[in-house]
Amino acid sequence: MTSFTESDERQALRREVARLAGKYGREWFTEKARAGEKTTDLWLEIGRTGYLGINIPEEYGGGGGGIGDIAAVCEELAAQGCPLLLMVVSPAICGTIISRYGTEDQKRRWLPGICDGTGTMAFAITEPDAGTNTHNITTTARRDGDGWVLNGRKIYISGVDEADNVLVVARTEDARTGKLKPVLFVLPTDSEGFEYRPIPMEIVSPELQFQVFIDDVRLPDDALVGDEDGGLVQLFAGLNPERIMAASFSTGLARFALEKAASYAKERTVFQGPIGTHQAIAHPLAQSKIEIEMARLMTQKAAALYDAGDDMGAGEAANMAKYAAAEAACDAADRAVQTHGGNGITQEYGMAGLLVATRAGRIAPVSREMILNFVAMHSLGLPKSY
């Protein structure tokens, strides 16, 4: 393996995941979404084949690999038209945090279900009034006897209806002001006082978004993951993988859009020869190919740095990868629609839905503007602007 190529094992993993996802495909995925159904069959098959928990230690049912491996799985699923948002959340964020900071009992309780797909875990950090400013979260946790009581509101929480548990980011009640000192809890979704309501979205996806209400939810002491004084280090153990996975999610969608556009451009004839012979069609698609490959390379770098334990270096690269991948995906989807002409905005060809799906990558899980703030401040040494 060199700095610019993936190992034979990683490439074989990509081929196997692509083959598996190809059995389902985009048409199956969108049919499920439009019918209000779930992609459980695909999710459980990924779990049975060992790909879902490939980044989790073997002793807990995982594959013992790294973030680069689970990111490859995420990308290849999206490249086959089956982007699974919960891949970002359950194994990459929750699985990583619990693997790194959970007790032995917590690992044995929650990680096997994350690995085989039978115990999916959601992640709740975003709040209605905090938005991008995580330091302003107001969900609180207070000690009560030998346990905790949680109160708060969360928004845009993915897949709560498919999860047995949700990893909630809160702050201790005595730390409502000043710098954020996050505390992390695993909260069962059937807990008394926990409610969730779906948010109507324009994205065509079987994975839904929810507003979450946490009202006097009582949790035992062992629901706390990590040290209550552990601070941001514990949180970012999951947020850097989240950015890497989001980048792979975007590059996978971009590859899917570009492949469909290139195939159409080879076959569609309007004047003389296929439309792909015209540079007005060919050059934008070639540009997307370049942009996608650059984003993939930065994603590979971010994953390698993270798996090597370089959290600071991984933070910079992960933010850059996520930014580049979202931009590449938006451009690829737009060019794919344009290549298809009027067919690009029909349900039959399935291109227009990608415009919204890829656009979300510029907003979540961290906005492009906040990434630019990060790079300006940390990479260029410019004054903080917010």
N, C-alpha and C positions, 0 to 999 in steps of 0.2 A: 504493500500500500504506500502511495506517495501522498503528498499534500493535496494533490489535485485529482486523485481517483479514489473511488471507494473500493473496499476489499471485495474479493470474489464472493464472500459470504453475504455481504450487504447487497451486492448486485443480484445474487440468487434470491435473496429475500424479496427484493423488488419484483422480480419476475413471478414469484409464487403468489404474492399479494395481488399483482395485476391480473394473474390468471383467475384467482378466486373471485375478485370483484367483477371481472369481466363476465362471469356467469350470471350476474345480476344486471349490471349496466344502468345507464342513465334513464332509459324508458321505465324500467322497473322502479327506480328510485323516485321519479316524478309521479308515477301512478300512485305509489304509496302515499306521497305527500299530499296530492290533490284529493285523495280519498280519506284523508285524516287517519291513515294507518301508520304503523311503525316499521322500521327496518330491522326488527329484532332477529330475523333469520340470518341476515348478514352479520349482525353484531355477534351473535352466539357462535357462528361458524368461525369468525376471526378469533374468538376466544378459544374454541376447541382446537384450532390449529396452532395455538400458542403465540399468535401475532399480537393479540390485544395487550398482553402483559410482558412483552418482550424486553422492556426496560426495567422490569422489577426483578429482584433477586430470586434465584432458583428455589431457595428453601421456602418461599412463600407462593410457589406456583408460577413464577415468572420465567423469563428466558435468560436473565442475567446479563442482558445487553445494556445499551446506553440510550440517551436521548436521540442520538443519530439514528438508531434502529427504529424506534417508535415513530420518529419523524418521517422516515422512509415509508413506513406502513401508511401513515396518514396521507402522504403525497400520492402514493400509488392508488389508494382508494379514490381520491378526488380526481386523479387523472383518468379513471374509468367512469367518471360521472357519478360517483357515490361518495360525496364528501360527508364524512361523519364528524360533526362538531364535538360530540362527546369523546372522541379520541383525544382531543386537546385537553378536555377537562378531567376525565376519570383516570386514565393511566398516567398521563403526563404531569398534570398539576397535583391531583390528590395522591396518586400513587407515589410520586417522587417525594412529596413532603412527608408522607407517612413512612416511607422507606428510610428516609434520612433522620427523622426526628421522633417517630413513633416508638412506643415501648414495644417490647417483644410480644406482649399480649395483644396490643393494638395491631401490630403487623399480621399476626396470625388470625386475628378476627376479621380484618377488612381487606387485606391484599389478595387472598385467593379469589374472592368474589370479583374484585376489580380485574384480575387476570383472566378468568374464564367467562366474564360477561354477565354472571348471575347476580353480582352485587355492585352494580354501577353506582358511582358517587358523583354528585354534582358539586359545584363550587360557587360560593356566594360572597362576593366582595362589593360589587357596584351598588350604590345607593341613589335614590331619587335626587337628593339635595347635595350630594357630594360630587357626582359625575366623575370626571377625570382626577379630581383632587382627593385621593384616597386618604389623605391626612384628616379630612373632614368627616370621616364616617362616624356615625353616632350610635350604631348598634353596640349595646353595652352588655357586659357580663359581670355579674356580681356574685361573690361567694355567698352561699346560703347553707349553713351546716356543713355536711360532707359533700356538697355538690355545688352547682352553679345555676343561676337563673339568667336567661338571655332575653333581651328585648330589642326590637329594631325593625327596619324595613330594608328590603333589597329589591333591585330591579334588573331586568335583562339577565335573568339567571337561566341558563340553558338546561333543558332536559330534566327538570325536577320531577316531572310525571313519570320518568323512566328510571328514577334513582331510588335506591333504598335509603341512602344517606346523603347528606350535603355537608361539605366542609365549609363552615361559616367563619368569616373573618370579623372579629369584634374588637372592642377595646374594653379594658377593665373600667369599672364605673368611676374609679377615683382618678382616671386619666382622660377625662373628657376634653380637656384643653391641652395645648402644647403639642409636642411632637407625637406622632402616632406610635403607640407601642402595641402592635397587633397581638391578639391572642386567637388561637385557632381551635375550633371545636368540631367534632363530628356529631351531627344532629340527625337522628332518624326522621325520615319524611312523614312518618305516621305519628309523630310526637303531638301530644295535646298542646294546643296553643300555636301550632305551626300550620299556616295556610298558604296557598299559592293560587294565583289566577293567571290564565294565559293572556299574553299581550298580542293582539292581532298584528301580524307582520306581513309585508309584501314578499318576503323571501319564500320561494317554493322549497320547503324542507319539512321532512317528517319530525325533525327535532325542534321543539317549540321553545319560546321565550316566556318567562314568567315574572310577575311581581310577587314578592314573598313577604309574608307578615309573620313576625316572631313576637308573640305576646306571652310573657311569663313562661317561657319554655324551660322546664327543669331538666337538667342534665347531671349525670353522676360525675364524680371527680375524674374518672378515667376517660371522659369524653374530650378532655383537654389534650391536644396534640402538641408535644414539645414543652418548652419551658414558658411559663406565663411572663417571664422577663426576657425571653429570647429575642424580642424585637423584630426588626425588619429582615434580619438575615434568614429567619425561618420562612417568612412570607416569600421572599425572592428566590428561595429554593424551588418554588413552584412557578413564579412569574417569569423567570428566564426561560424555562422549558415551554411555558405558554407562548412566548413570543416566537420561539423556534418552531413550535408546532403550527402556529398561525401562519408563519412564512411557508411552511410545507403545504398547508391547506390551500394557500393562495397559489403557489406554483403548480400544484396539482390541478386546480381549476383552470389555470392559465394554459397548461399543457393540453387539457381536454378541449378547451375552446380553440386553440391553435390547430390541433389535429383535425377537428371538424372543419375548420375554415380551409385548411390546406387540401383536404380531401374534396371538398366542394369545389374549390378553385381548379382542381385538376379535371373535373368532370363537366362543370357547367359551361356550356357554349352559348354565346349570344351573337357575336359577330364571326370572326374567323378564329377558330381554335379555342381552346379552353380559356376562361377569363384569367387563369393564373399566368398566362403568357404576357399579360399586360403588367408593366412595372407599377402602375397605380394600385394594383391588387397585390402583386408579389412583394414589393418593397416593405409595406407596412407589416406583412406577415413575417418577413425576414427580420425586421426590426424587433418584433415580439420574440422571435426565437432567441435573439441575442440577449434581450432584456431578461427573459426567463432563465437562461443559462447563467447569467451573472448573479441573479438572485439565488439560484440553487447553490452556486458555489459559496456565496456568503453564508447561506444557511448551513451548509456543510462545515464551514469554518466555525460558526457559532456552536454547533453541536459538538465538534471536536474539542473546542476550548472548555465547554461545560463538562464534558465527560472526563477531561483531564484535570478537573478541579479548579480551573482558573475562572472563578466566578466573576471577577471584575472584567477580564477580557471578554468573557462570554456575554456579559451585559451589553457592552458596546456592540459587539458583532450581532447579537440577537436583535437588538433594536434596528440596526442597519438592515439586517436580512428581512425583518418583518416589513419595514418601510419599502424596500426595493421590490419585495414579492407582491405586496398589495398594488403598487404602481404598475408592475408588469401585468398583473392579472386584470386590472381594470382596462388597461390598454388592449390586452389580448381579446377580452370579451367584446369591447367596442369594435375592434377590427374584424372580429368574427361575424358580428351582426352585419357590418357594412359589406363584407364579402358575400354574405348570403342575400343581400338586397332585401326585397320585400319578404322573402322567406325567413329572414333573420328575426322577424317579429311575430312569427307564428308559433303556436304550441307544437306543431308537428316537428319543426326542426330544433326546438329546444334551446335556442341561443339567447333569446331576450331575457329569460330568467337569470342568466349568468350575470347580466348587468347589475342587478341588485345584490346577488350573492357575492360577487367580487368587490362591489363597492363597500360592503360591510367591513372588508379588510382594512380600509383606510380609517375606519372609526374604532374598531375593536380588535384585540383587547386593550390596545392603547392607541390613541389618535396619532395621526401622522404629525400633527403640530407638536405634541408632547415629545415625540421622537426627535424632531428637529431641535426642540429645546434641549433635550438630553445631549445630542451631538454637539450643539453650539457650546454648551456649558462644559461638558466633560471631555469631549474630544478636542475642541478648539480653545478651551480656556476662556471663553467669553463670559461676561457678567450674567448672573442669573436674571431672567426676565419675568419671573412669575413668583 
